[in-house]
Amino acid sequence: MKQKLIECVPNFSEGRDKRVIKDITDAIESVEGIKLLDVDPGEATNRTVVTFVGEPVDVLEAAFRGVKRAAELIDMRKHHGAHPRMGATDVLPLIPISGITLEECAELARKLAQRIADELAIPTYCYEAAAFSPERKNLAVCRAGEYEALPEKLNHTGKGADFGDRPFDEKVAATGATAVGARDFLIAVNFNLNTTSTRRANAIAFDVREKGRPKREGGKPNGKPLTDENGRTIMIPGTLKATKAIGWFIDEYGIAQVSMNITDIGITPLHVAFDEVCRAANARGIRVTGTEIVGLVPKRALIDAGKYFLAKQQRSAGIADDEIIRIAIKSMGLDELAPFNPREKVIEYMVAPDSTNGKLTSMTCEAFARETASESPAPGGGSVSAYLGALAAALGTMVANLSAHKAGWDDRWKEFSDHAEAGQAVLSRLLQLVDKDTEAFNRIMAAFQLPKSTPEEAANRDSAIEEATLYAAKVPLETMEAAVATFPLLMAMAEQGNPASASDAGVGALAARSAVLGAELNVRINVAGLKNKAAAAELIERAAELASQAVAAEQKVLEIVNSKIS
């Protein structure tokens, strides 16, 4: 299952007192599982922007602790700074990174806002995707008048907070109000140009940014800006929604750039912005020579970009993520000005840089085989079965990729790319199960080590053993289901794939059948220890169904393969 990750970027109304800032970030980091990515204090603004990432439950707790500590340390009656603000914690957006939607983040933001109001007595507004009304999607509406306007806003219909609304009192005077929201990830990106002209870079920026440029008399560049009946400048919108952009010259590089903020990558993905800036630059006789990402980027932005450029080349996207990201880097010139290391620029990699440590799947083939051959009882047949299934999926995916690139089959590349992507998904699932099976065994061993001196301890131990045994039976069943899911791919590749690779599809079918039947043995041996005989019978019945499906599917694939290679 894909890990759920969200980013939180609270803005605290203190940018000068390092002790206060450290106390707040310490409170945030006190939650296990949180990765603090950045702390950016501003002297003039008297404001600090903190960025941290983690799984939803951890992020919500860390955010709450940060808000609580800020309320204890920052007195808004004494606060002055250049940036708009209305509370000790001024704004607190939640941002989906992976495995979670913006809508889910919005719901989490509302729950967090309510908790802040209920437990800390801080009036809380909800903005952007978490807003309860269209006008409050705009943060400026929620923060209108800033801290000084709170006495006239709170406890007034249409102006009061969404949670914790009440008359302005001494408590609110000290903490102010907070805005909690949800928004998509903002990417800060600069597009490098083969020109030194800031004016031309600006022209390209105005061509593409959502705001566009002022409409002028006669359509002339130097004409007087036109205004509407309310005296507001009439704008000609640019071509890219959810973007802000300007042109500038960078002394360090000796080139002009289009500097852009993509405020919603769901509306304008990074690769779409790149292509559009290239088009606008080319129309003005200028080339985009490369791209510079400022700060971090979510993995999905690069995966989407890599798949987009592979599709333009009519190449299969059913390849490893690292390869897809490499295509994105080269296609957009992300490494033109400096090396682009995904391990240092992609949020998911920053959060868990050592995520493969201790995993069987991080071993070499030889190391895995020798570890299996050792006197340790794990890894055993369950992990080997899952790995056999992964190899089956890998062979089917390989045939799909070879077929997508076969000479004379150019018009079928998408068909085989889709098969390869499906194969990659099953492959990833089975690789996870290699380690999950060993984890299940370790759970049983840990349960048997629990104390049993008293009746209560003995009962708890028995319950833990039963729970761990049930889990250990369900994991190989999951392996069976995943391995069975490789057969549609293998069948399709045997029937429709590159004939020269038919034997590979056959070997995949043999491996998949072995994976299923091997995992079935693990289901049966584990359910034997269950006291819940009804649950055991249900698992055995399902395992038998899957085993029967695998045997029949293997036979069909081999019949096709044998007809091709004879």
N, C-alpha and C positions, 0 to 999 in steps of 0.2 A: 504494500500500500504506500502511496506517495506521501511523504512527510508534509504535514501542514505547517507552513511558515508564514508569519506576518511580521512586518516591520512597524515600529512605533517611533514617531519623531516628536516628542513633547518639546514645547518651547517654554522655558522657565524665565520669569522676570527677575533675573539676576545674572549679570555678566561681568561683575567686577570682583566680588568677594570669592576667591578661589576655595576657601574653606566651606562656604555654603554650597557651592557647586559640587564639591567633592562629597559632601554629606548626602546630597540628593542622588548623585550617581551611585554612591555606595548602597543606598537604599534600593535602587533599581537592581544592582548587581547581586544583592543578597538573595535573589530568587535563582535557584539552581536551574540551569538550562538556558539562561539569558546570555546573549553575546552582545556586549557593548561595542558598537562599531565606531562611533565618533562623538566627541564632545567639542562643540564650537562656541566659545563665549565671545560676546561682543562688548567692548568697552563703551562705545558711543550709544549703542542701542540698549545697553544694560540688560542684556537678554542672552540666554544660552540655549542653543539647539542641540538636543541629545538624540542620538540615533541608536536603537538597539533592536535585536531580532530574536525570535524564538518561536516556539509552538504557542498556539493561541492562549491556552490556560496560563502558561508562564508569563506571556507578555501582558495579559490583563492584570495579573497579580503584581508584576514589576511596575507597571504603569500606575496602579493604585498606590503602591508604596512610595513612588516618586512624587505623586501629587500630595500625599499625606505629609511627607517630609518637607516639601516646598511650602505647604500651608503653615507648618510649624516654624519655619526659618525666615520666610519673606513677609514683610509687612507692606502691603500695597499703599498704605497712607504715606510712606516715605519714598515710594518708587518714582524715579524720573528717568526717562530714556527716549531715544529718538524714534523707536519703533512703536507702532500702535500696540496697545495691550489693555487687558481688562482684569487680569488675575495673576496670582502667584504662579499658577500653571495657566498660561494664556491659552494655548491651543494644544490639542493632543490627537493627532490623526493616526488611524490604523490603516495599514497598507498591505494588500494581499501580495505575497511573494510567490508561493507555490502551494498547490494542493487545496486552495481555498478561494472562494469567489469574493468579489467586491460586496455583493449582497450579504454574504455571511459575515464579512467584516463590519458592515453597517449594523447588523443586528448585535454583534459583540460590542460595538461602540455604544449603542443605546443602553445595553446592560451595564457597561462600565460607567456611563454617565449617571445612571440611576444609583449605582453603588456609591459613587463619589458624593452625590447629593444626600443619600440616606445616612451614610456612615461618617462623612466629614462635614456635613452641613454646608457644602459649597454649591451655590446655584450653578446649574450646568445646562448649557445650550448644546444642541446637536446640529451639526452642519455637514455640508457636502452630501455624500451618499446616505448618511445617517439622519439627515434632516427630516422632520415631520411635516414640513410645508415647503413648497417650491422656493419661496423667497429666502428661506434660511439655508438653502444649499450654498448661498454666497456667504462666506465668512464675514465679509464687511458688514452685512446686514445684522448678523448676530453681535458683532463688536462695535456697532455704530455708537459714536460718542465716547467710546473707550471706558476706562474705569470711572472717570468723572461723571458719566451719564447713568451709572447704575442706580443711584437713588430714584431717578425719575422713570427708569425702565422696569425695575423689579416690582412685582405685584401689580403690574398694569397689563390689561388684556392686549395681546398682540405684541407686547414688548418683553414680558417676563420670561424667565428661564423655562426650559422644557422640564427640568427636574429640580426640585428644591426651591421653587419660586416662593419668595416671601418678601416682606418689606425690608429695606436696607437697614441693617443693624450693625452692632459693633463687630460681630463675627465676620459679616460680609465685608465690612470696612477694612478688615485686616487681610482677608484672603482674596477678595474680589470674586469674580466669576470665571468659569472655565468653559471652553468650547471643545467638545469631543466629537470627532468625525471619522469618516472613512473615505479614502480617495484612492485612486489608482497610483501606481508608482510613477514618479516624475523622473525622467531621464534628462540629464544635462549633457548636451553633446555639441561639439564644434565641428563644422565641416570645413576642411582645409581647401583653399582655392589657389590656383596658379596665377594670382595677381597680388599686387600690393595696394590696390585701390580700396579704401574703406567705403567710398561712395558707391562703387559697384557691388561690393559685398552687401551693403545696406539695401541696395535695389533688389538683389536676389532675396534677401530676408523679407522685404516687404511683399515680394511676389508670392511667397509661400506661407507666411505666418497668418494665423486666423484673423487677426485684427486688420491686416492688409495695409493700405496706404490711404492718405487723404485724397478725395476726389477734387480735382482742380479745374479752374476755368479753362475751357477750350481743350481739356485733356493734355495740356502742356505741363512738363515737369516743373516749370517755374511759375505756373499760373497760380492765382490766388485760391487758397482752399475754400471749397464751398461748404455752406452750413445749412441746416434745416430750419424749420420755423421756430425751433427752440434755441437756435444759436449754436447747436452742436455740430462739430465738423462731420461731414458726410464721408464715410469710409468705403473704399472698394475692398471687399474681403479678399484675403489670400486663399490659396488652394488647400492648405492643410488645417483641418480642425484641431483643436486642443494643442496648439503650439504658440509659443512666443519666440520671437527671433529679432536679432539685430546684427549688423555687420561691424567688424572692428579689425584693427591691425595689431598683430602680436610681434613686438620687437624681438622676443626670444627666438621666434621661428623665422622672422622676416617675411611673413605672408599675412594676407587677410583671411578672415574666417567668417562664416555665418555661424553665430552662436545661438543655439536654440534650446529652449526648454520644452520637452514633450510632456504635457501635463496629464495625458491619459493615453497610455500605450495600447489600450483596448480600442481606441478610436483611430489613432495614428501610430501604428507600430514603427519601430526604429527603421526597418528596411524600407518602409513606404516613404518616410521622411527623407532618407538618403536618396532614393530614386528621384523624388520630386525636386530636391535641391539640385541634383545632377541635371535634370531637365531644365530648370530655370536658369542655372549657370550656363549651360550649353547654348540656350537661346540668346544669351548676352556675350557669347564668344569666350566663355570661361569654363574651365574644367574643375571638377572636384577631384582632388588628388588623394584624399584620405579623410579619415574621421577620427576624432578624439573624444573618448568618453570621459567625462569629468565625474569622479566619484565611482560609485558601484552601480551594477546593472543586474537585474534579475535574470536568471538563466533562461527563462522562457523567451525573453527578448532576442537573445542570440540564437536559440533553437529555431524560433519562428523565422528569423532572418536567414539562417543557414538553409532551412527547408525551402524558403522562397527562392533563393538563388539556385538551389539544386533543381527546382521545378523549371526555372527559366532555361536551364541547361538541358532539360529533359533527362535528368539523372535521378536515380532512386534515392529517396530520403530514408530508406530502411537501413541506416548505418548507425554506428555508435554515436552517442551524444558528443563525445570529444571531437569526432570527425566533422559532425555537423557544425559545431562551434568554430572549428578551424576554417571551414568554408566561409562562415559569416565574417570572421576576422579578415580573411584575404579579400573577400568580395567588397567590403566597405573600407578597406585600408586602415583598419583599427591599429595597426602596428607601424604606420608611416612615421610618426614623430617619436615614438618610444615603443619598446617591446610591450606587447599586450599579453599579460599572463592571466588566463582565466581564473587561476587559483587565488589571485590577488584582486580580481575585479568583479567576479561573480558572487553575489550575496550568498547563495546556497553553499558555495565552496568555502567562503569565509566563515560561515557559521559552523561547519563541521569539516575542517581541513583534515582531521585524522580519522574520519568515519570508517575507513577500511581497516584500521588497525585491529588485529586479532581475528579478522574474518577469514573463514576458509576460502571464500571467493577471491581474496586478495593474494592467495598463495600461487606459486607456479604450479603447473601440472604435476611436476615431479614431487614438489613439497606436499601437495595434497595427497598424492598416492602414498608417499612415505608416512605421512601423518595417519592416514587410514590404516596402514600396515602396522603401526606401533601397538603397544600393549594397552593403550587407552581405549575404552569402549566407545568413545565418540571422537571423530565422526564415524558413523557406521553405515548400515544399509540404507537408512532413511536419507542421509545426506547424499550418498552415492546415487540413489534413485533419482533424487531431485537434479543432480548434476547430469545424469543420463538424459533426463527430460530436457535440460537446458541445451545439451549437445544436439538433441533432436530438433529443437526449435532453431538452433544456430544453423544446422544443415539446410533446413527448409528455407531459412532467410537467405542463406548463401545462394541457393539455386534461384531464388527470386531476384536477387541482385544481379547475378550473372545473366539471367534472362532479360532483365531490363536494359542491359548494355549489349545484348547480342546484335551483331551486325545484321541489318535487314529487318529487325523487329522494332525500329525506332518509334513506330506509331503505337506500340504496346507498352512503352516505358511506364506510364501511369498505372496501368493494370498491375504490373509486377512491383512497382514501388509501394502500392497499397498493401500487397501481400507481404512485402519485406517489413513494412512498418508494423503490421499486425504480428509478424514473427518476432520483432524486437520487443514488443510488449510482453508476449508470453515468455520470451527468453529472460527478461528482467524479473518477471514474477518467479520463475523457477530458480534463478540464481539466489533470490532472497530466501527461498525455501531450503537451499543448501545449508545455510546458517541457522535458519529457524528450526530445523529438525534437531540439530545439536543443542540448541537453546532449550528445546522441549525436554530432551534427555536430562539436561542439567537441572531443570526444574524439579523433576522427579527425585533426583539425587539430593537436592536441597531440602525437599519435603521430608525425606527419610532421616535427615540429620536433625530435625526439630526435636526438642525435648519432649519426654512423655512420662515424667515423674509423677504428675498429679492427674486425676481423671480429666480435668479441664484441658491440660496440656496434651494428653493422649487423644482427646476428642478433636482438638485443633489440628494435631498432627495427622490423624486419620482423614480429616476433611481436606487438608492441604494435599495429601497424597492422592486422594480421589480426584481433586480438581486438576492436579498436575498430570495424572494419568489420562484423564479425559482430553486434556490439551494435547498430550503426546500422541493420542490416537487421531485427533482431528488434523494435526499437521500433515501426516502422510496422506490423509484423505484429500487434503488441499493439493498436495503434490500430484495425486492421481488425476484430479480434475484439471490441473494445469497441463499435465502431460497429455491427457486426452485432447486438450484444446490445440495441440500441435498437429493433429491428424488432418483437419481441413486444409491447412497450409501444405502439408506433405502430399496430400491427395492431389491438390491443384497443381503442385509443381511436377508431380509424376505425370499427370495428364497433359498439362499445358506448358510446362517449363522447358528450358533448353534441353533437348534430347541428350546432349553430351553429358548432362549432369543427372540423368535419371537414376544412376546407381546411388548418388548422394541422397536423393529422396528416399530410396530404399533403405539405406543405412539409417537414415533418420527415423523411418518407421520401425525398424528393429530396435533402435535405442528407445523410442517412445514406448513401445510395448513393454520392454524390460523395465522402464521407469515405472510404468503403471503397476505391473505385476509385483515388482520389488516393493513398491510403496504399500501394496495391498498386504504383503506379509507383515509389514510394520504396523498396519492398522490392526490386524488380527492378533498379533502378539501383545499389543498394548491394551486392547479392549478386554483381554483375558484377566487383567488385574482390576477391572471395574466392578464395583459393587452394584452400580445401577445397570441392571441387566437389560432394561428396556432401551437405554441409550446405547449399550453395547450392540444389541441386535440391530438397531437402526443404522449404526455405523457399518456393521458387517454387510448388511443388505445393500447399502449404497456403494460400498467398495466392490462388491460382487458385480453390480451393474456396470460400474466403470471398467472393471477388468474384462467383462464380456465385450463391451464396446471397443476396447483397445485391441483385443484379439481379432475381432471381425475387421476393424479398420486396417490393422497391419496386413491382413491377408489381401484386402482389396488393393492397397498400395503396391504390395509386392507383385500381385498379378499384373498390374499396369507396368511396373518397372521391368518385369521379366519379358513382357511382350515387346518393350522398347529395345532392350539390350540383346534379345535373341536374334 
